[in-house]
């Protein structure tokens, strides 16, 4: 079973996808549930005669994909198999493009990356490419998947990746963690949000009674300031682009089950959504499955009771008092754990990959001189940050005692400068960068959780060709590592952009 299509495969396999740590995701539920996070992919291996399309697209007819029962020559891996990377059932529906098409594409990418690197990722329909998030995929007939190489009849090998529902391995609609990585890399918010978003269905069906809906909104409006967040709201009349932007800015999302919740695909991974819907028999857990596959730490569902219906015109009551009790008992602690409100933790607060404020930051010490390539920094405080353990690298030298030490640490200088002050200094002879002292920093009341500026440019050799590669490129890379692993909300900047191409500083902006 591949989502939306039954494949009568030549061979099938069940693959373990080890892309998430055990316990990394929690479903916060107000009632018993049958949620099982996916950890497997069902992979169908299929032989087709040349020039035969993988899917029959006659409207209203869903026919199983029938492969050859056995290889004419014995089934062995063939060069460049064709991997079908398109959802069969929902390529054009807005929310299902995010629920199903994006992760179907993502699972095909995982199969190509880890199992069949020579596979060709293809689709059988290209009419709705942007909506179905199939950018970069080709129609199978335009690739070698649609050609007879030697001009004679033969067979091609195809791979169809399912989502793990086979044999009850996961809840329906659940994909493994990592299936959204390719999409969120460019589409998701880069920093934690600052709003509590009420994703209402006002103006559409499947919503609360008038009085209960008003009571819910009053509570959410009063709740937002207590979390240090602004309140925002969308409804059925909000344009699609504005909905995406609202989800990108959200730190907490609350709303009834509905297509708008699929836009959590654009939210930062620290966002916590509270869905009002159903648990137990017949529950649709697609958005919880999305949160798991997107590596979110948690997702919450409040069971609205037996009167809740998935019918598009349903109107049902909501026990707002019970919802508030569920929030305080189960959801609020999870939000606090992810530090929606920055907590003071000494002179430095680190922000990890999920935008979570941590107290186990590197051991910062009072300032001293730190040597950055081409620049001396008299820092406010400094730290030595370990990047990796000893790696599989060997220097082969023709002398017995080569003095070579692979780097495993980065010296990181934390510096407080007055606004508008050039971080490097003018002229060819650059004076050391002098930061405020620790005492001066405290007196200035610097917020350790504020968005810091991260200089990602070499100060000594930005224009010299070989040193642009020796020094400028890895300094830019180190700055990216610091942002990715330690200070996710940092702004990467350059001091000068005159030699951007030579110094490999594309994507950086002048600090001013």
C-alpha positions as CSV (number, residue, x, y, z in Angstrom):
1,X,0.0,0.0,0.0
2,X,1.5,3.3,-1.2
3,X,-0.5,6.3,-0.2
4,X,-3.5,6.5,-2.5
5,X,-2.5,3.5,-4.6
6,X,-2.3,-0.3,-4.2
7,X,0.9,-1.7,-5.7
8,X,0.9,-5.4,-6.7
9,X,4.7,-5.4,-6.3
10,X,7.3,-7.8,-7.8
11,X,9.0,-7.6,-4.4
12,X,8.3,-5.7,-1.2
13,X,10.4,-4.7,1.8
14,X,9.8,-3.1,5.2
15,X,12.6,-0.6,5.9
16,X,13.4,0.9,9.3
17,X,13.9,4.6,9.0
18,X,16.2,5.7,11.9
19,X,15.7,9.4,11.7
20,X,14.3,10.3,15.1
21,X,15.4,9.7,18.7
22,X,13.1,7.6,20.8
23,X,10.9,9.8,22.9
24,X,11.7,12.9,20.9
25,X,8.0,13.5,20.2
26,X,5.1,13.5,22.6
27,X,1.4,13.5,21.7
28,X,-0.4,15.5,24.5
29,X,-4.0,14.1,24.5
30,X,-7.0,14.7,26.7
31,X,-8.4,11.2,26.1
32,X,-7.1,7.7,25.2
33,X,-5.9,7.5,21.6
34,X,-4.3,5.1,19.1
35,X,-1.5,7.2,17.8
36,X,1.6,5.4,16.6
37,X,4.5,7.4,15.2
38,X,5.8,5.9,12.0
39,X,9.3,4.4,12.1
40,X,9.1,2.3,8.9
41,X,8.7,2.7,5.2
42,X,6.9,0.1,3.1
43,X,9.0,-0.1,-0.2
44,X,7.6,-1.8,-3.2
45,X,10.0,-2.9,-5.9
46,X,8.4,-3.2,-9.3
47,X,9.2,-4.3,-12.8
48,X,7.4,-2.6,-15.8
49,X,7.8,-3.1,-19.5
50,X,9.5,-0.2,-21.1
51,X,7.4,2.9,-21.9
52,X,4.5,1.8,-19.6
53,X,3.4,4.5,-17.2
54,X,3.4,3.8,-13.5
55,X,-0.1,5.0,-12.7
56,X,-3.5,5.0,-14.5
57,X,-4.9,8.5,-14.2
58,X,-8.4,7.9,-15.7
59,X,-10.8,10.1,-13.7
60,X,-12.8,8.2,-11.1
61,X,-11.0,4.9,-11.7
62,X,-8.4,3.7,-9.1
63,X,-6.7,0.6,-10.4
64,X,-4.0,-1.2,-8.6
65,X,-0.5,-0.8,-10.0
66,X,0.4,-4.2,-11.5
67,X,4.0,-5.1,-11.8
68,X,5.6,-8.1,-13.4
69,X,5.3,-11.2,-11.1
70,X,9.0,-12.0,-11.6
71,X,12.0,-10.7,-13.5
72,X,12.5,-12.3,-16.9
73,X,16.2,-12.5,-16.1
74,X,16.1,-12.9,-12.3
75,X,15.5,-9.9,-10.2
76,X,18.7,-7.9,-9.6
77,X,19.3,-4.3,-8.9
78,X,19.4,-2.3,-12.1
79,X,21.2,0.9,-12.9
80,X,19.2,4.0,-12.2
81,X,15.8,2.7,-10.9
82,X,12.8,5.0,-11.3
83,X,11.5,6.2,-7.9
84,X,7.9,7.4,-8.0
85,X,7.9,10.6,-5.8
86,X,4.3,11.7,-6.2
87,X,1.2,11.2,-4.1
88,X,-1.4,9.4,-6.1
89,X,-4.6,10.6,-4.5
90,X,-4.2,14.2,-3.4
91,X,-1.8,16.1,-5.6
92,X,-4.0,19.1,-6.1
93,X,-5.8,19.6,-2.7
94,X,-4.2,22.4,-0.7
95,X,-4.0,20.8,2.7
96,X,-3.4,17.3,1.4
97,X,-0.5,18.7,-0.7
98,X,1.2,19.4,2.6
99,X,-0.1,16.4,4.5
100,X,0.7,13.8,1.8
101,X,2.5,15.1,-1.3
102,X,5.3,16.8,0.5
103,X,6.3,13.8,2.7
104,X,5.7,11.4,-0.2
105,X,8.3,13.3,-2.1
106,X,10.5,13.4,1.1
107,X,10.3,9.6,1.6
108,X,11.4,9.1,-2.0
109,X,14.3,11.4,-1.3
110,X,15.3,9.4,1.8
111,X,15.2,6.2,-0.2
112,X,17.4,7.8,-2.9
113,X,19.8,9.2,-0.3
114,X,20.3,6.1,1.8
115,X,19.3,3.1,-0.3
116,X,19.4,3.8,-4.1
117,X,21.6,6.8,-4.8
118,X,21.4,6.3,-8.5
119,X,17.5,6.4,-8.5
120,X,15.7,8.9,-10.7
121,X,12.9,10.8,-8.9
122,X,9.9,11.2,-11.2
123,X,6.2,12.1,-11.3
124,X,3.4,11.1,-13.6
125,X,1.6,14.5,-13.4
126,X,3.1,17.9,-13.6
127,X,0.0,20.2,-13.9
128,X,0.0,21.2,-10.3
129,X,3.7,21.2,-9.5
130,X,3.8,24.2,-7.2
131,X,0.7,23.3,-5.2
132,X,1.8,19.7,-4.8
133,X,5.3,20.7,-3.9
134,X,7.0,18.7,-6.5
135,X,9.6,21.2,-7.7
136,X,12.6,19.7,-9.2
137,X,10.9,16.5,-10.3
138,X,10.5,15.5,-14.0
139,X,7.7,13.7,-15.7
140,X,8.8,10.1,-16.1
141,X,8.6,10.2,-19.9
142,X,11.2,13.0,-20.1
143,X,13.8,10.9,-18.3
144,X,15.5,7.6,-19.0
145,X,12.6,6.0,-17.2
146,X,10.5,6.5,-20.3
147,X,13.1,5.3,-22.9
148,X,14.0,2.1,-24.5
149,X,17.8,2.3,-24.3
150,X,18.5,-0.3,-27.0
151,X,15.4,0.2,-29.1
152,X,13.9,-3.2,-28.1
153,X,11.3,-4.2,-25.6
154,X,12.5,-4.7,-22.0
155,X,11.8,-4.0,-18.4
156,X,12.5,-1.0,-16.1
157,X,12.8,-1.1,-12.3
158,X,10.5,1.2,-10.3
159,X,10.5,1.9,-6.6
160,X,7.3,3.0,-4.7
161,X,7.8,4.2,-1.1
162,X,4.8,4.0,1.2
163,X,4.4,5.7,4.6
164,X,4.5,2.9,7.1
165,X,0.8,2.1,7.5
166,X,1.4,-1.4,6.1
167,X,0.7,-4.1,8.6
168,X,-0.3,-1.6,11.3
169,X,3.1,-0.2,11.8
170,X,1.8,3.4,12.2
171,X,-1.4,5.4,12.4
172,X,-2.9,6.2,9.0
173,X,-1.3,9.3,7.4
174,X,1.9,8.9,9.5
175,X,5.3,9.4,7.8
176,X,8.7,8.9,9.4
177,X,10.7,11.7,10.9
178,X,12.7,13.4,8.1
179,X,10.1,13.2,5.4
180,X,9.6,17.0,5.6
181,X,13.2,18.0,5.8
182,X,13.7,18.8,2.2
183,X,10.7,21.2,2.2
184,X,11.2,22.9,5.6
185,X,14.8,23.7,4.8
186,X,13.7,26.6,2.6
187,X,10.0,27.1,3.6
188,X,9.8,27.0,7.4
189,X,10.3,29.9,9.8
190,X,14.0,30.3,10.7
191,X,13.3,31.5,14.3
192,X,10.8,30.9,17.0
193,X,7.5,32.7,16.6
194,X,6.1,35.6,18.7
195,X,2.3,35.1,18.5
196,X,-0.5,33.0,19.8
197,X,-2.4,32.2,16.7
198,X,-6.1,31.3,16.8
199,X,-6.7,29.3,13.6
200,X,-10.5,29.7,13.6
201,X,-12.9,28.3,11.0
202,X,-15.2,31.4,11.2
203,X,-17.0,31.8,7.9
204,X,-16.7,28.0,7.1
205,X,-18.3,24.9,8.4
206,X,-17.1,22.6,11.2
207,X,-17.0,25.1,14.0
208,X,-18.2,25.8,17.5
209,X,-21.5,27.2,18.6
210,X,-21.6,31.0,18.6
211,X,-21.3,31.4,22.4
212,X,-18.6,28.8,22.8
213,X,-16.6,30.2,20.0
214,X,-16.8,33.6,21.5
215,X,-15.7,32.2,24.9
216,X,-12.8,30.4,23.4
217,X,-11.5,33.6,21.6
218,X,-11.9,35.7,24.8
219,X,-9.8,33.1,26.7
220,X,-7.1,33.0,24.0
221,X,-6.9,36.8,23.9
222,X,-6.3,36.9,27.6
223,X,-3.9,34.0,27.5
224,X,-1.5,35.4,25.0
225,X,0.0,38.2,27.1
226,X,0.7,35.8,30.0
227,X,3.0,33.8,27.6
228,X,4.7,37.0,26.4
229,X,3.0,36.6,23.0
230,X,0.8,38.8,20.8
231,X,-2.6,37.5,19.8
232,X,-3.4,36.9,16.1
233,X,-6.3,35.2,14.3
234,X,-7.2,33.8,10.9
235,X,-10.5,32.6,9.5
236,X,-12.0,31.2,6.3
237,X,-11.6,34.6,4.5
238,X,-7.9,35.0,5.2
239,X,-5.8,34.8,2.0
240,X,-3.5,31.8,1.6
241,X,-0.3,33.8,1.7
242,X,-1.4,35.6,4.9
243,X,-2.2,32.2,6.5
244,X,1.3,30.9,5.8
245,X,2.8,34.1,7.2
246,X,0.6,33.8,10.3
247,X,1.9,30.2,10.9
248,X,5.5,31.3,10.4
249,X,5.0,33.9,13.2
250,X,3.2,31.6,15.6
251,X,4.8,30.2,18.7
252,X,1.5,28.6,19.9
253,X,-1.4,27.6,17.6
254,X,-5.0,26.7,18.8
255,X,-7.8,25.8,16.5
256,X,-10.4,23.1,15.5
257,X,-9.4,20.2,13.2
258,X,-9.3,21.6,9.6
259,X,-7.2,22.3,6.6
260,X,-5.6,25.4,8.0
261,X,-3.6,23.4,10.5
262,X,-1.6,21.8,7.6
263,X,0.2,25.2,7.5
264,X,2.2,24.1,10.6
265,X,4.5,22.9,7.8
266,X,5.7,26.6,7.7
267,X,6.1,27.0,11.4
268,X,9.3,26.9,13.4
269,X,10.0,23.5,15.0
270,X,9.5,25.0,18.5
271,X,5.8,25.8,17.7
272,X,3.2,23.9,19.7
273,X,-0.2,23.3,18.2
274,X,-3.3,22.5,20.2
275,X,-6.0,20.9,17.9
276,X,-9.6,20.7,19.0
277,X,-11.0,17.5,17.5
278,X,-11.5,13.8,18.2
279,X,-9.6,11.0,19.9
280,X,-10.3,7.3,19.8
281,X,-12.1,5.3,17.1
282,X,-12.3,7.2,13.8
283,X,-9.9,10.0,14.9
284,X,-8.0,11.7,12.1
285,X,-4.5,12.2,13.4
286,X,-2.9,13.6,10.2
287,X,-1.7,16.9,11.8
288,X,-0.1,15.1,14.8
289,X,1.6,12.8,12.3
290,X,2.9,15.9,10.4
291,X,4.3,17.3,13.7
292,X,6.1,14.0,14.3
293,X,7.5,13.8,10.8
294,X,8.7,17.4,11.0
295,X,10.6,16.7,14.2
296,X,8.4,18.9,16.4
297,X,8.9,18.1,20.1
298,X,5.1,17.8,20.8
299,X,1.6,18.2,19.5
300,X,-1.6,18.4,21.5
301,X,-5.2,17.2,20.8
302,X,-8.3,18.0,22.9
303,X,-11.2,15.6,22.5
304,X,-14.3,17.8,22.0
305,X,-16.6,15.0,22.8
306,X,-19.1,12.8,20.9
307,X,-20.9,15.8,19.3
308,X,-17.8,16.7,17.4
309,X,-18.1,15.8,13.7
310,X,-15.7,15.9,10.7
311,X,-18.6,17.0,8.5
312,X,-17.8,20.2,6.7
313,X,-21.0,21.9,7.9
314,X,-21.0,20.6,11.5
315,X,-21.6,23.0,14.4
316,X,-20.8,21.5,17.9
317,X,-20.5,22.7,21.5
318,X,-17.1,23.2,23.2
319,X,-16.4,22.9,26.9
320,X,-14.0,25.8,27.2
321,X,-13.5,25.2,30.9
322,X,-12.4,21.6,30.2
323,X,-10.1,22.9,27.5
324,X,-8.5,25.3,29.9
325,X,-7.9,22.5,32.5
326,X,-6.3,20.4,29.8
327,X,-4.1,23.4,28.8
328,X,-2.9,24.0,32.4
329,X,-2.3,20.3,33.2
330,X,-0.7,19.1,30.0
331,X,0.0,21.7,27.4
332,X,1.3,24.7,29.4
333,X,4.1,22.7,31.0
334,X,5.3,21.6,27.5
335,X,5.2,25.2,26.3
336,X,7.1,26.4,29.3
337,X,9.7,23.6,28.8
338,X,10.3,25.0,25.3
339,X,10.8,28.5,26.9
340,X,8.3,30.6,25.2
341,X,9.4,33.2,27.8
342,X,13.2,33.6,27.9
343,X,14.6,32.8,31.3
344,X,17.6,34.4,32.8
345,X,20.5,31.9,33.1
346,X,23.7,33.8,33.8
347,X,25.7,35.9,31.3
348,X,24.7,33.9,28.2
349,X,21.6,32.0,27.0
350,X,22.0,29.5,24.2
351,X,19.3,28.6,21.7
352,X,19.4,25.1,20.3
353,X,18.0,23.6,17.1
354,X,14.4,23.9,18.2
355,X,14.8,27.5,19.4
356,X,14.7,26.3,23.0
357,X,16.5,28.4,25.6
358,X,19.0,26.2,27.3
359,X,20.9,26.6,30.5
360,X,23.6,24.1,29.6
361,X,25.5,26.6,27.4
362,X,29.2,26.5,26.9
363,X,31.3,27.6,29.9
364,X,31.7,31.3,29.3
365,X,34.5,33.0,31.0
366,X,35.3,36.7,31.6
367,X,36.7,38.4,28.5
368,X,40.2,38.2,27.2
369,X,42.0,38.3,23.8
370,X,40.7,35.8,21.2
371,X,42.5,35.4,17.9
372,X,40.0,35.1,15.1
373,X,41.7,34.7,11.7
374,X,43.1,38.2,10.9
375,X,41.6,39.8,13.9
376,X,42.2,40.2,17.6
377,X,39.1,40.4,19.8
378,X,39.3,41.7,23.3
379,X,36.0,39.9,24.2
380,X,33.4,40.6,26.9
381,X,33.4,36.8,27.5
382,X,34.8,33.8,25.7
383,X,34.1,30.1,25.4
384,X,35.8,27.0,23.8
385,X,33.2,25.1,21.9
386,X,33.7,21.4,20.9
387,X,32.7,20.6,17.4
388,X,33.3,16.9,17.1
389,X,35.2,14.0,18.5
390,X,38.3,12.6,16.9
391,X,37.4,11.9,13.3
392,X,38.6,9.4,10.7
393,X,41.3,11.7,9.3
394,X,45.0,10.7,8.8
395,X,47.9,12.9,7.7
396,X,50.4,10.8,5.7
397,X,53.8,12.5,5.9
398,X,57.3,11.5,4.8
399,X,58.7,12.5,8.1
400,X,58.1,10.7,11.4
401,X,57.1,13.7,13.5
402,X,54.8,15.9,11.5
403,X,53.4,18.5,13.9
404,X,49.8,18.4,12.7
405,X,46.8,18.8,15.1
406,X,43.3,18.6,13.6
407,X,41.0,21.2,15.0
408,X,38.2,20.0,17.3
409,X,37.4,23.3,19.0
410,X,36.2,26.7,18.1
411,X,37.2,29.8,20.1
412,X,34.0,31.8,20.4
413,X,34.1,35.4,21.5
414,X,31.0,37.1,22.9
415,X,31.3,40.9,22.4
416,X,29.1,43.8,23.4
417,X,29.5,46.9,21.2
418,X,27.6,50.1,21.0
419,X,25.1,50.3,18.2
420,X,26.5,51.6,14.9
421,X,30.2,50.9,15.8
422,X,32.2,49.1,13.0
423,X,33.0,45.7,14.4
424,X,36.4,45.5,12.7
425,X,37.7,49.1,12.3
426,X,38.7,51.1,9.3
427,X,41.9,51.2,7.3
428,X,44.5,48.5,6.5
429,X,45.9,48.3,10.0
430,X,43.1,47.1,12.1
431,X,43.2,47.7,15.8
432,X,41.9,44.9,18.1
433,X,38.2,44.9,18.6
434,X,37.6,46.2,22.1
435,X,34.3,45.2,23.6
436,X,32.6,46.4,26.8
437,X,33.8,44.8,30.0
438,X,31.6,42.3,31.8
439,X,30.7,45.0,34.4
440,X,30.0,47.5,31.7
441,X,27.8,44.9,29.9
442,X,25.7,44.3,33.1
443,X,25.4,48.1,33.6
444,X,24.2,48.5,30.0
445,X,21.4,45.9,30.7
446,X,22.1,43.8,27.6
447,X,19.4,41.1,27.0
448,X,21.2,37.8,26.6
449,X,18.2,36.4,24.6
450,X,18.3,39.2,22.1
451,X,19.1,38.5,18.5
452,X,22.9,38.6,18.2
453,X,25.0,39.7,15.2
454,X,27.4,37.1,14.0
455,X,30.4,38.3,11.9
456,X,30.8,35.6,9.2
457,X,33.6,37.2,7.2
458,X,37.4,36.8,7.3
459,X,39.0,40.1,8.3
460,X,42.5,39.6,6.9
461,X,42.1,38.0,3.4
462,X,38.7,38.7,2.0
463,X,40.0,39.6,-1.5
464,X,43.0,37.2,-2.1
465,X,42.0,34.3,-4.2
466,X,43.6,31.3,-2.4
467,X,42.9,32.7,1.0
468,X,39.3,33.3,0.1
469,X,39.1,29.5,-0.1
470,X,41.6,28.7,2.7
471,X,40.1,31.2,5.2
472,X,37.0,33.0,4.1
473,X,35.0,30.0,3.2
474,X,35.5,28.0,6.4
475,X,35.0,31.1,8.6
476,X,31.6,31.6,6.9
477,X,31.1,27.9,7.6
478,X,32.0,28.1,11.2
479,X,29.6,31.0,11.7
480,X,26.8,28.8,10.1
481,X,27.6,25.9,12.5
482,X,27.5,28.3,15.5
483,X,24.1,29.5,14.3
484,X,22.8,26.0,13.6
485,X,23.9,24.4,16.8
486,X,24.1,27.1,19.4
487,X,22.5,30.5,18.5
488,X,19.7,29.8,16.0
489,X,18.4,33.3,15.9
490,X,21.8,35.0,15.1
491,X,22.1,37.2,12.0
492,X,25.0,36.3,9.8
493,X,26.6,39.5,8.4
494,X,29.7,40.7,6.6
495,X,31.7,43.9,7.2
496,X,32.1,44.5,3.5
497,X,30.3,43.1,0.5
498,X,32.6,44.5,-2.3
499,X,34.3,41.2,-2.9
500,X,31.3,38.9,-2.1
501,X,31.8,36.5,-5.0
502,X,35.6,36.1,-4.5
503,X,35.3,35.7,-0.7
504,X,32.4,33.2,-1.1
505,X,30.2,35.4,1.1
506,X,27.0,34.9,-0.9
507,X,23.9,35.2,1.2
508,X,25.5,37.6,3.7
509,X,24.5,41.2,4.0
510,X,26.5,44.2,5.1
511,X,26.2,44.6,8.9
512,X,24.9,48.1,8.4
